Amino acid sequence: MNPHVQTFFDKATSTATHLVIDPATRTAAVVDPVLDFEPKAARLSAASADAVLAAVQDQGLTLVYVLETHAHADHLSAADYIRRKTGAKVVIGAEITQVQKTFIPIFEAQDAGDKGEVFDHLMAEGDVLPLGDLTISVLHTPGHTPACVTYLIGDAAFVGDTLFMPDYGTARADFPGGDAATLYRSIRKIMALPEATRIFVGHDYLPAGREDFRWETTVADERVRNVHVHDGVGEAEFVAMRERRDATLGAPTLLLPSLQVNIRGGALPPASPAGNVFLKLPVTVA
């Protein structure tokens, strides 16, 4: 049996959040949920996450997991918000500890811990979790970040930022711990899945010539049409392209607020003695 997948698209961050449902038991997991953040006003809200939770309630589902494909640098995670609302367990790749060790000193975020304890399940290659009558299994697919994982559920693969739609290509590999050659090998691991495997991507950025947002493709389609890494593109060619392209990219708008929340599993920093919550803005002096 294969899962039913319902997707919620956040245009502000171009993020696709996937609600994955076991039809037999009505058990569900949500992949990469978004906490809304307006950076100019530093205003948080939960409209995107609440839309997912409303769908869970309306369909009579039991939400058991929040599956994080990695520690996102482009949006704040709603994982902790959903966990507090539903009791769902937060799941992420075991190498999140590498990411925490990189960014905890930058944000002085020692409260997060660097052993992944703010998450409920740390998953390594080959680990499995039950989802009703279905099984969630894990591929470690680093390169964008050290902690990136792909979740395999039935005929569906949730790849996060590792791959995008074929007409947009692949993730950047210039974040700390990222590596273009490692990314290539992770993508080839995904491409080795059965050709009919449905691939659900984590973002869509509307490449030139396309007007509709998309988030579902297949292994077969990626192998033939991916503009960066279709069959026949070798590792050296891909690395040269990726490094050249990454050198032209600016930092994501929500990089600094996202990382300090996401290494905490989507939780905010502890409140000050006066009860206020602050996100830090480390300043680099040229």
C-alpha positions as a Markdown table, in Angstrom:
| # | Residue | x | y | z |
|---|---|---|---|---|
| 1 | Met | 0.0 | 0.0 | 0.0 |
| 2 | Asn | 1.2 | 3.5 | -0.8 |
| 3 | Pro | 0.6 | 6.7 | 1.1 |
| 4 | His | -1.8 | 9.5 | 0.2 |
| 5 | Val | 0.1 | 12.8 | 0.1 |
| 6 | Gln | -1.5 | 16.2 | 0.6 |
| 7 | Thr | 0.7 | 19.3 | 0.0 |
| 8 | Phe | 0.5 | 22.8 | 1.4 |
| 9 | Phe | 2.6 | 25.4 | -0.4 |
| 10 | Asp | 4.0 | 28.5 | 1.4 |
| 11 | Lys | 4.6 | 31.2 | -1.2 |
| 12 | Ala | 6.5 | 33.4 | 1.2 |
| 13 | Thr | 9.3 | 30.9 | 1.5 |
| 14 | Ser | 8.5 | 28.7 | -1.6 |
| 15 | Thr | 8.3 | 25.7 | 0.8 |
| 16 | Ala | 6.2 | 22.6 | 0.2 |
| 17 | Thr | 4.9 | 20.9 | 3.3 |
| 18 | His | 3.7 | 17.4 | 2.8 |
| 19 | Leu | 1.0 | 15.6 | 4.9 |
| 20 | Val | 1.6 | 11.9 | 4.4 |
| 21 | Ile | -1.3 | 9.6 | 5.2 |
| 22 | Asp | -1.6 | 5.9 | 5.6 |
| 23 | Pro | -5.1 | 5.2 | 4.1 |
| 24 | Ala | -5.7 | 2.0 | 6.0 |
| 25 | Thr | -5.2 | 3.4 | 9.6 |
| 26 | Arg | -5.6 | 7.2 | 9.0 |
| 27 | Thr | -2.2 | 7.6 | 10.6 |
| 28 | Ala | -0.2 | 10.6 | 9.4 |
| 29 | Ala | 3.1 | 12.4 | 9.4 |
| 30 | Val | 3.9 | 15.9 | 8.3 |
| 31 | Val | 7.2 | 16.7 | 6.4 |
| 32 | Asp | 8.9 | 20.1 | 6.8 |
| 33 | Pro | 6.2 | 22.3 | 8.3 |
| 34 | Val | 6.6 | 26.1 | 8.2 |
| 35 | Leu | 6.3 | 28.6 | 11.0 |
| 36 | Asp | 5.4 | 32.0 | 9.5 |
| 37 | Phe | 7.9 | 34.8 | 10.2 |
| 38 | Glu | 7.7 | 38.4 | 9.0 |
| 39 | Pro | 11.3 | 39.6 | 9.3 |
| 40 | Lys | 10.7 | 43.3 | 9.0 |
| 41 | Ala | 8.4 | 43.2 | 12.0 |
| 42 | Ala | 9.9 | 40.1 | 13.7 |
| 43 | Arg | 6.4 | 38.8 | 13.9 |
| 44 | Leu | 5.7 | 35.1 | 14.2 |
| 45 | Ser | 2.4 | 33.4 | 13.4 |
| 46 | Ala | 1.2 | 29.8 | 12.8 |
| 47 | Ala | -1.3 | 30.2 | 9.9 |
| 48 | Ser | 0.6 | 27.7 | 7.7 |
| 49 | Ala | 1.0 | 25.1 | 10.4 |
| 50 | Asp | -2.7 | 25.6 | 11.5 |
| 51 | Ala | -3.8 | 24.9 | 8.0 |
| 52 | Val | -2.1 | 21.5 | 8.2 |
| 53 | Leu | -3.5 | 20.8 | 11.6 |
| 54 | Ala | -7.0 | 21.7 | 10.4 |
| 55 | Ala | -6.6 | 19.2 | 7.6 |
| 56 | Val | -5.6 | 16.6 | 10.1 |
| 57 | Gln | -8.6 | 17.3 | 12.2 |
| 58 | Asp | -11.1 | 17.5 | 9.3 |
| 59 | Gln | -10.0 | 14.1 | 8.0 |
| 60 | Gly | -9.9 | 12.4 | 11.3 |
| 61 | Leu | -6.2 | 11.6 | 11.2 |
| 62 | Thr | -3.8 | 10.7 | 14.0 |
| 63 | Leu | -0.6 | 12.7 | 13.5 |
| 64 | Val | 2.3 | 10.8 | 14.9 |
| 65 | Tyr | 5.5 | 12.4 | 13.4 |
| 66 | Val | 6.9 | 15.6 | 12.2 |
| 67 | Leu | 9.6 | 14.6 | 9.7 |
| 68 | Glu | 12.4 | 17.2 | 9.2 |
| 69 | Thr | 14.5 | 16.6 | 6.1 |
| 70 | His | 17.3 | 18.9 | 7.6 |
| 71 | Ala | 17.8 | 22.1 | 9.5 |
| 72 | His | 16.4 | 24.6 | 7.1 |
| 73 | Ala | 18.1 | 27.9 | 6.4 |
| 74 | Asp | 15.1 | 29.5 | 4.5 |
| 75 | His | 12.2 | 29.1 | 6.9 |
| 76 | Leu | 11.5 | 28.6 | 10.5 |
| 77 | Ser | 10.2 | 25.1 | 11.4 |
| 78 | Ala | 6.8 | 24.6 | 12.9 |
| 79 | Ala | 8.0 | 21.2 | 14.3 |
| 80 | Asp | 7.9 | 22.3 | 18.0 |
| 81 | Tyr | 4.6 | 24.1 | 17.6 |
| 82 | Ile | 3.0 | 21.0 | 16.1 |
| 83 | Arg | 4.5 | 18.8 | 18.7 |
| 84 | Arg | 3.1 | 20.9 | 21.5 |
| 85 | Lys | -0.3 | 20.9 | 19.8 |
| 86 | Thr | -0.6 | 17.2 | 19.0 |
| 87 | Gly | 2.1 | 15.2 | 20.8 |
| 88 | Ala | 3.6 | 14.2 | 17.5 |
| 89 | Lys | 7.3 | 13.2 | 17.7 |
| 90 | Val | 9.9 | 15.3 | 15.9 |
| 91 | Val | 12.2 | 13.3 | 13.6 |
| 92 | Ile | 15.5 | 14.4 | 11.9 |
| 93 | Gly | 18.7 | 12.9 | 10.6 |
| 94 | Ala | 21.3 | 11.9 | 13.2 |
| 95 | Glu | 23.9 | 14.2 | 11.8 |
| 96 | Ile | 22.0 | 17.2 | 13.0 |
| 97 | Thr | 24.5 | 17.1 | 15.8 |
| 98 | Gln | 27.2 | 18.3 | 13.4 |
| 99 | Val | 24.9 | 21.3 | 12.4 |
| 100 | Gln | 24.3 | 22.1 | 16.1 |
| 101 | Lys | 28.0 | 22.1 | 16.9 |
| 102 | Thr | 28.6 | 24.5 | 14.0 |
| 103 | Phe | 25.8 | 27.0 | 14.9 |
| 104 | Ile | 25.4 | 26.8 | 18.7 |
| 105 | Pro | 28.6 | 28.9 | 19.3 |
| 106 | Ile | 27.6 | 31.4 | 16.6 |
| 107 | Phe | 24.2 | 32.1 | 18.3 |
| 108 | Glu | 25.3 | 31.3 | 21.8 |
| 109 | Ala | 22.5 | 28.8 | 21.8 |
| 110 | Gln | 23.9 | 26.4 | 24.4 |
| 111 | Asp | 20.3 | 25.7 | 25.6 |
| 112 | Ala | 19.8 | 23.7 | 22.4 |
| 113 | Gly | 22.4 | 21.1 | 23.4 |
| 114 | Asp | 24.6 | 19.5 | 20.7 |
| 115 | Lys | 23.6 | 15.9 | 20.9 |
| 116 | Gly | 20.2 | 16.3 | 19.3 |
| 117 | Glu | 18.2 | 16.0 | 22.5 |
| 118 | Val | 15.7 | 18.7 | 21.4 |
| 119 | Phe | 14.5 | 16.1 | 18.8 |
| 120 | Asp | 12.6 | 12.9 | 19.6 |
| 121 | His | 14.1 | 10.6 | 17.0 |
| 122 | Leu | 17.5 | 10.9 | 15.3 |
| 123 | Met | 17.6 | 8.7 | 12.2 |
| 124 | Ala | 20.5 | 7.2 | 10.4 |
| 125 | Glu | 20.7 | 5.3 | 7.1 |
| 126 | Gly | 18.5 | 2.3 | 7.2 |
| 127 | Asp | 16.5 | 3.2 | 10.3 |
| 128 | Val | 12.8 | 2.7 | 10.2 |
| 129 | Leu | 9.7 | 3.9 | 11.9 |
| 130 | Pro | 6.1 | 2.6 | 11.6 |
| 131 | Leu | 3.4 | 4.8 | 10.1 |
| 132 | Gly | 0.3 | 2.8 | 10.6 |
| 133 | Asp | 0.6 | -0.1 | 8.2 |
| 134 | Leu | 3.3 | 1.7 | 6.3 |
| 135 | Thr | 7.0 | 2.1 | 7.1 |
| 136 | Ile | 9.2 | 5.2 | 7.1 |
| 137 | Ser | 12.7 | 4.3 | 6.1 |
| 138 | Val | 15.7 | 6.6 | 5.8 |
| 139 | Leu | 18.4 | 7.4 | 3.3 |
| 140 | His | 21.2 | 9.7 | 4.5 |
| 141 | Thr | 21.5 | 12.2 | 1.6 |
| 142 | Pro | 24.0 | 14.8 | 2.7 |
| 143 | Gly | 25.7 | 17.5 | 0.5 |
| 144 | His | 23.3 | 20.4 | 1.0 |
| 145 | Thr | 23.9 | 20.0 | 4.7 |
| 146 | Pro | 25.5 | 17.1 | 6.6 |
| 147 | Ala | 22.2 | 16.2 | 8.2 |
| 148 | Cys | 20.0 | 15.9 | 5.1 |
| 149 | Val | 17.9 | 12.7 | 4.9 |
| 150 | Thr | 15.3 | 11.4 | 2.4 |
| 151 | Tyr | 12.3 | 9.7 | 3.9 |
| 152 | Leu | 10.9 | 6.7 | 1.9 |
| 153 | Ile | 7.3 | 5.8 | 2.6 |
| 154 | Gly | 5.7 | 3.3 | 0.2 |
| 155 | Asp | 6.3 | 4.5 | -3.3 |
| 156 | Ala | 7.1 | 8.1 | -2.2 |
| 157 | Ala | 10.4 | 9.8 | -1.4 |
| 158 | Phe | 10.6 | 13.0 | 0.4 |
| 159 | Val | 13.9 | 14.6 | -0.5 |
| 160 | Gly | 13.8 | 18.0 | 1.1 |
| 161 | Asp | 16.2 | 20.4 | -0.7 |
| 162 | Thr | 18.5 | 17.7 | -2.2 |
| 163 | Leu | 16.6 | 17.7 | -5.5 |
| 164 | Phe | 14.1 | 20.2 | -7.0 |
| 165 | Met | 11.7 | 19.8 | -9.9 |
| 166 | Pro | 13.6 | 18.7 | -13.0 |
| 167 | Asp | 13.4 | 22.2 | -14.6 |
| 168 | Tyr | 15.0 | 23.8 | -11.6 |
| 169 | Gly | 17.8 | 21.3 | -10.7 |
| 170 | Thr | 19.4 | 20.7 | -7.3 |
| 171 | Ala | 20.2 | 22.2 | -3.9 |
| 172 | Arg | 23.1 | 24.6 | -3.2 |
| 173 | Ala | 26.1 | 23.0 | -1.5 |
| 174 | Asp | 27.9 | 26.0 | 0.0 |
| 175 | Phe | 26.5 | 26.0 | 3.5 |
| 176 | Pro | 28.8 | 24.9 | 6.4 |
| 177 | Gly | 29.3 | 21.2 | 6.0 |
| 178 | Gly | 27.9 | 21.2 | 2.5 |
| 179 | Asp | 29.8 | 19.7 | -0.4 |
| 180 | Ala | 29.0 | 19.4 | -4.1 |
| 181 | Ala | 30.6 | 16.0 | -4.6 |
| 182 | Thr | 28.8 | 14.6 | -1.6 |
| 183 | Leu | 25.5 | 16.1 | -3.0 |
| 184 | Tyr | 26.1 | 14.4 | -6.3 |
| 185 | Arg | 26.6 | 11.0 | -4.7 |
| 186 | Ser | 23.4 | 11.5 | -2.6 |
| 187 | Ile | 21.4 | 12.3 | -5.7 |
| 188 | Arg | 22.7 | 9.2 | -7.5 |
| 189 | Lys | 21.5 | 7.2 | -4.5 |
| 190 | Ile | 18.0 | 8.7 | -4.9 |
| 191 | Met | 18.2 | 8.2 | -8.7 |
| 192 | Ala | 18.9 | 4.5 | -8.0 |
| 193 | Leu | 15.4 | 4.0 | -6.5 |
| 194 | Pro | 12.7 | 2.4 | -8.8 |
| 195 | Glu | 11.9 | 4.7 | -11.7 |
| 196 | Ala | 8.2 | 4.9 | -10.7 |
| 197 | Thr | 9.1 | 6.3 | -7.2 |
| 198 | Arg | 7.2 | 9.5 | -6.6 |
| 199 | Ile | 9.6 | 12.3 | -5.5 |
| 200 | Phe | 8.2 | 15.1 | -3.4 |
| 201 | Val | 10.5 | 18.1 | -3.2 |
| 202 | Gly | 10.8 | 20.7 | -0.5 |
| 203 | His | 10.7 | 23.9 | -2.5 |
| 204 | Asp | 9.7 | 25.2 | -5.9 |
| 205 | Tyr | 11.1 | 28.5 | -7.2 |
| 206 | Leu | 9.2 | 28.8 | -10.5 |
| 207 | Pro | 11.9 | 28.7 | -13.2 |
| 208 | Ala | 11.5 | 30.9 | -16.2 |
| 209 | Gly | 8.8 | 29.7 | -18.6 |
| 210 | Arg | 6.7 | 28.0 | -15.9 |
| 211 | Glu | 3.8 | 29.7 | -14.1 |
| 212 | Asp | 2.4 | 27.0 | -11.8 |
| 213 | Phe | 4.1 | 25.7 | -8.6 |
| 214 | Arg | 5.0 | 22.0 | -8.6 |
| 215 | Trp | 6.4 | 19.7 | -6.0 |
| 216 | Glu | 5.8 | 16.1 | -7.3 |
| 217 | Thr | 7.9 | 14.3 | -9.9 |
| 218 | Thr | 9.4 | 10.8 | -10.3 |
| 219 | Val | 12.8 | 9.2 | -10.3 |
| 220 | Ala | 12.4 | 8.5 | -14.1 |
| 221 | Asp | 11.6 | 12.1 | -14.8 |
| 222 | Glu | 14.5 | 13.4 | -12.7 |
| 223 | Arg | 16.9 | 11.0 | -14.5 |
| 224 | Val | 15.9 | 12.2 | -17.9 |
| 225 | Arg | 15.1 | 15.9 | -17.4 |
| 226 | Asn | 16.9 | 17.3 | -14.4 |
| 227 | Val | 18.8 | 20.3 | -15.7 |
| 228 | His | 21.7 | 19.8 | -13.4 |
| 229 | Val | 22.1 | 16.1 | -12.9 |
| 230 | His | 20.3 | 14.0 | -15.5 |
| 231 | Asp | 21.7 | 10.7 | -16.6 |
| 232 | Gly | 25.0 | 11.3 | -18.3 |
| 233 | Val | 26.2 | 14.2 | -16.1 |
| 234 | Gly | 29.3 | 13.0 | -14.3 |
| 235 | Glu | 30.5 | 14.0 | -10.8 |
| 236 | Ala | 33.2 | 16.4 | -12.0 |
| 237 | Glu | 30.9 | 18.2 | -14.4 |
| 238 | Phe | 28.2 | 18.5 | -11.7 |
| 239 | Val | 30.7 | 19.8 | -9.1 |
| 240 | Ala | 32.1 | 22.4 | -11.4 |
| 241 | Met | 28.5 | 23.6 | -12.3 |
| 242 | Arg | 27.3 | 23.6 | -8.7 |
| 243 | Glu | 30.4 | 25.4 | -7.3 |
| 244 | Arg | 30.2 | 28.0 | -10.1 |
| 245 | Arg | 26.5 | 28.6 | -9.5 |
| 246 | Asp | 26.8 | 28.7 | -5.7 |
| 247 | Ala | 29.4 | 31.4 | -5.9 |
| 248 | Thr | 26.6 | 33.7 | -7.4 |
| 249 | Leu | 24.0 | 33.0 | -4.7 |
| 250 | Gly | 23.3 | 35.3 | -1.8 |
| 251 | Ala | 22.3 | 34.2 | 1.7 |
| 252 | Pro | 18.6 | 33.2 | 2.2 |
| 253 | Thr | 16.5 | 36.0 | 3.6 |
| 254 | Leu | 15.6 | 34.1 | 6.8 |
| 255 | Leu | 19.0 | 32.4 | 7.2 |
| 256 | Leu | 19.9 | 33.8 | 10.7 |
| 257 | Pro | 16.4 | 33.6 | 12.3 |
| 258 | Ser | 15.8 | 30.1 | 10.8 |
| 259 | Leu | 19.0 | 28.4 | 11.9 |
| 260 | Gln | 18.8 | 29.5 | 15.6 |
| 261 | Val | 15.2 | 28.2 | 15.8 |
| 262 | Asn | 15.7 | 25.1 | 13.8 |
| 263 | Ile | 18.7 | 23.8 | 15.7 |
| 264 | Arg | 16.3 | 24.0 | 18.7 |
| 265 | Gly | 13.8 | 21.7 | 16.9 |
| 266 | Gly | 11.6 | 24.6 | 16.0 |
| 267 | Ala | 11.5 | 26.1 | 19.5 |
| 268 | Leu | 12.3 | 29.7 | 20.3 |
| 269 | Pro | 15.2 | 30.7 | 22.5 |
| 270 | Pro | 14.5 | 30.9 | 26.2 |
| 271 | Ala | 12.7 | 34.1 | 27.3 |
| 272 | Ser | 14.7 | 36.8 | 29.1 |
| 273 | Pro | 14.1 | 37.6 | 32.8 |
| 274 | Ala | 11.5 | 40.2 | 31.7 |
| 275 | Gly | 9.7 | 37.5 | 29.6 |
| 276 | Asn | 10.8 | 38.7 | 26.2 |
| 277 | Val | 12.1 | 36.4 | 23.5 |
| 278 | Phe | 15.0 | 37.6 | 21.3 |
| 279 | Leu | 16.5 | 36.2 | 18.1 |
| 280 | Lys | 20.2 | 37.1 | 17.8 |
| 281 | Leu | 21.8 | 38.9 | 14.8 |
| 282 | Pro | 25.5 | 38.1 | 14.9 |
| 283 | Val | 27.4 | 41.0 | 13.3 |
| 284 | Thr | 30.4 | 40.5 | 11.1 |
| 285 | Val | 32.6 | 43.6 | 11.0 |
| 286 | Ala | 34.4 | 44.1 | 7.7 |
